Amino acid sequence: MKNKIVLSYRFIILVYYLLAFLIVIININHLERVLIYSLILIVLFGIVVHIYILNIPKLLLSNKYIANKYIEKNLSTVKEAIDKIHNKSINDSLITIYIFLLEISNYKEEYQNFVEQNSKRIFDEKQNRHWYTIKLQYYYNLNKKDEYLKLYDPQLDNKVKNPLFKIMYLILNEEYEEALELSKKVTSQQKDVGYIMKLYYRIICLEHLEKENELNDCINEMVEFNDQIHYVKEIKDKYKK
């Protein structure tokens, strides 16, 4: 089966080179025009690539793909794209998505190995903002509380605009009541992976706060999801044996 990520990227590159060729042919006797149009084309290419990067996770991580248990298929699709696409911005984005897919799946060992294999890129302080969420999740999963608390930056967190990392921060500080309230506040109606993760951390808070009725409601909701997601499987294994 053709890789949709690779094919779409190659299509963008093909259009880019065709436009560049046409600019040269049409303006072959006007060097200044060629330079101006080339600069415009480069800017447009950058915009298109940026839009392309933003839409990859929307395509792969939508509710439809989670509901239909396509996580493993998406893992292989993204891994192949990482190997074939060498544009740095796109490659970084694909690695981020691949790590996220490994993290939410049941491939814990593969997740840890892949992060460690790419540690030079991920843990480079010069790229702190780009890999910020990957590092936080990695530290949390390995129960490296000190590293998580040291890295956590409220200013960066506001820029990322993902409340999950503040929830994890509060849990690590044993501020379960505040973490619980935040998990309720940010819950959306869309049953996507982010919703499942918030539900998982809410369950952790409810366990510590011993709020049995709310805990049972959350567990019953959690077990309805796809257990290819390790957050779901963990709760099923713990409460629904």
C-alpha positions in Angstrom: 0.0 0.0 0.0 1.2 3.5 -0.9 2.3 5.7 2.0 0.0 8.7 2.0 2.5 10.9 3.9 5.3 10.2 1.5 3.1 10.5 -1.6 1.7 13.9 -0.5 5.2 15.2 0.3 6.5 14.1 -3.1 3.6 15.8 -4.8 4.4 19.1 -3.1 8.0 18.8 -4.1 7.0 17.9 -7.7 4.7 21.0 -8.0 7.5 23.1 -6.4 10.1 22.0 -9.1 7.6 22.4 -11.9 6.8 25.9 -10.9 10.5 26.7 -10.6 11.1 25.3 -14.0 8.2 27.3 -15.5 9.5 30.5 -13.9 12.9 30.0 -15.5 11.5 29.1 -18.9 9.0 32.0 -19.1 11.5 34.6 -17.8 14.7 33.2 -19.3 15.7 36.7 -20.6 14.8 38.5 -17.4 17.1 37.6 -14.6 15.6 40.0 -12.1 12.1 38.5 -12.5 13.5 35.0 -12.1 15.1 36.1 -8.8 12.0 37.8 -7.5 9.7 35.0 -8.5 12.1 32.4 -7.0 12.1 34.3 -3.6 8.2 34.3 -3.7 8.2 30.6 -4.5 10.5 29.8 -1.7 8.3 31.7 0.8 5.2 29.9 -0.6 6.9 26.6 -0.3 7.7 27.3 3.4 4.1 28.2 4.0 2.8 25.0 2.3 5.3 22.8 4.2 4.2 24.4 7.5 0.5 23.7 6.6 1.4 20.2 5.6 3.2 19.6 9.0 0.2 20.9 10.9 -2.2 18.6 9.1 -0.2 15.3 9.5 -1.3 14.7 13.1 -4.9 15.7 12.3 -4.9 13.0 9.6 -3.3 10.3 11.8 -4.7 11.0 15.2 -8.3 11.8 14.4 -11.1 10.1 16.4 -11.9 8.0 13.3 -8.5 6.4 13.3 -8.5 5.8 17.0 -12.0 4.3 17.0 -11.1 2.0 14.1 -8.0 0.7 15.7 -5.5 2.0 13.2 -2.8 2.8 15.6 -0.4 0.0 14.5 -1.0 0.9 10.8 -0.2 4.6 11.5 3.0 3.5 13.3 4.3 1.7 10.3 3.2 4.6 8.0 5.0 7.2 10.0 8.1 5.1 10.5 8.4 4.6 6.7 7.9 8.4 6.2 10.7 9.2 8.7 13.1 7.0 6.7 12.1 8.5 3.3 11.5 12.2 4.0 14.7 14.2 4.8 13.3 17.7 5.1 14.4 18.6 8.7 11.2 20.3 9.8 9.0 17.6 8.5 11.3 14.9 9.8 11.2 16.4 13.3 7.4 16.6 13.2 7.2 12.9 12.0 9.5 11.8 14.8 7.4 13.7 17.3 4.2 12.0 16.0 5.9 8.6 16.0 7.0 8.9 19.6 3.5 10.0 20.6 2.0 7.0 18.8 4.5 4.6 20.5 3.7 6.3 23.8 0.0 5.9 23.6 0.2 2.3 22.3 1.3 -0.8 24.2 4.8 -0.7 22.9 6.5 0.6 26.0 9.9 -0.9 25.3 9.9 0.3 21.7 8.9 3.8 22.9 11.8 4.0 25.4 14.3 2.6 22.8 13.3 5.0 20.1 13.5 8.1 22.4 17.0 6.9 23.5 18.1 6.3 19.9 17.1 9.9 19.1 18.3 11.4 22.4 20.9 13.6 20.9 18.2 15.4 18.8 15.4 15.4 21.5 17.5 16.4 24.5 19.4 19.2 22.7 18.9 22.2 24.9 18.9 24.5 21.8 15.7 22.8 20.6 14.0 23.0 24.0 10.7 24.3 22.9 10.2 21.9 20.0 10.8 18.7 22.1 9.5 20.1 25.3 6.4 18.0 25.5 8.2 14.8 24.4 10.7 15.2 27.2 8.1 15.9 29.8 6.1 12.9 28.9 9.3 10.7 28.8 10.3 11.9 32.3 6.8 11.3 33.6 6.6 7.8 32.1 10.0 6.8 33.6 8.9 8.3 36.9 11.8 10.8 36.8 10.1 13.3 39.0 13.2 15.5 39.6 13.9 15.9 35.9 10.2 16.6 35.1 10.0 19.3 37.8 13.3 20.8 36.7 12.2 21.0 33.0 8.7 22.1 33.5 8.3 25.8 32.5 4.9 27.6 33.0 5.8 30.0 30.2 6.6 27.3 27.7 3.5 25.4 28.9 1.3 28.4 28.1 2.8 28.5 24.5 2.2 24.8 24.1 -1.4 25.2 25.2 -1.7 21.6 26.3 -3.1 21.3 29.9 -2.0 17.7 30.2 1.5 18.7 31.3 0.3 20.9 34.0 -2.0 18.1 35.2 1.0 15.8 35.3 3.0 18.4 37.1 0.3 18.8 39.8 0.1 15.0 40.2 3.9 14.7 40.7 3.6 17.4 43.4 0.7 15.4 44.9 -1.7 18.3 44.3 -4.5 15.9 43.3 -7.5 18.2 44.0 -6.2 20.9 41.7 -5.1 18.4 39.1 -8.6 16.9 39.2 -10.3 20.2 38.8 -8.1 21.1 35.8 -8.8 17.7 34.1 -12.5 18.4 34.4 -12.2 21.9 33.2 -10.4 21.0 30.0 -12.4 17.9 29.0 -13.8 18.3 25.5 -16.8 16.6 24.0 -14.6 15.1 21.2 -13.5 11.6 22.3 -9.9 11.7 21.0 -6.6 10.6 22.4 -6.2 13.8 24.4 -9.6 13.2 26.1 -8.6 9.6 27.0 -5.3 10.9 28.5 -7.1 13.5 30.6 -9.6 10.8 31.7 -6.6 8.5 32.7 -5.0 11.3 34.8 -8.4 12.1 36.4 -8.7 8.4 37.5 -5.2 8.7 39.1 -6.4 11.8 41.0 -9.7 10.1 42.1 -7.8 7.1 43.3 -5.7 9.2 45.6 -8.6 11.3 46.7 -10.7 8.2 47.3 -13.7 9.5 45.5 -15.2 6.1 44.7 -18.4 7.1 42.8 -16.6 9.5 40.4 -13.8 6.9 40.0 -16.2 4.2 39.0 -17.9 6.5 36.5 -14.6 7.3 34.9 -13.5 3.7 34.8 -16.7 2.6 33.1 -16.2 5.4 30.5 -12.5 4.5 30.0 -13.0 0.8 29.3 -15.3 1.6 26.3 -12.3 2.9 24.3 -9.8 1.0 22.2 -7.4 -1.0 24.3 -4.6 -0.6 21.8 -4.1 2.6 23.7 -2.1 1.7 26.8 -3.9 4.1 29.1 -7.1 2.2 28.4 -5.5 -1.2 28.7 -3.9 -0.3 32.0 -7.3 0.6 33.5 -9.0 -2.5 32.0 -6.3 -4.7 33.4 -6.4 -3.1 36.8 -10.2 -2.8 37.3 -11.9 -5.2 34.9 -10.2 -8.5 35.3 
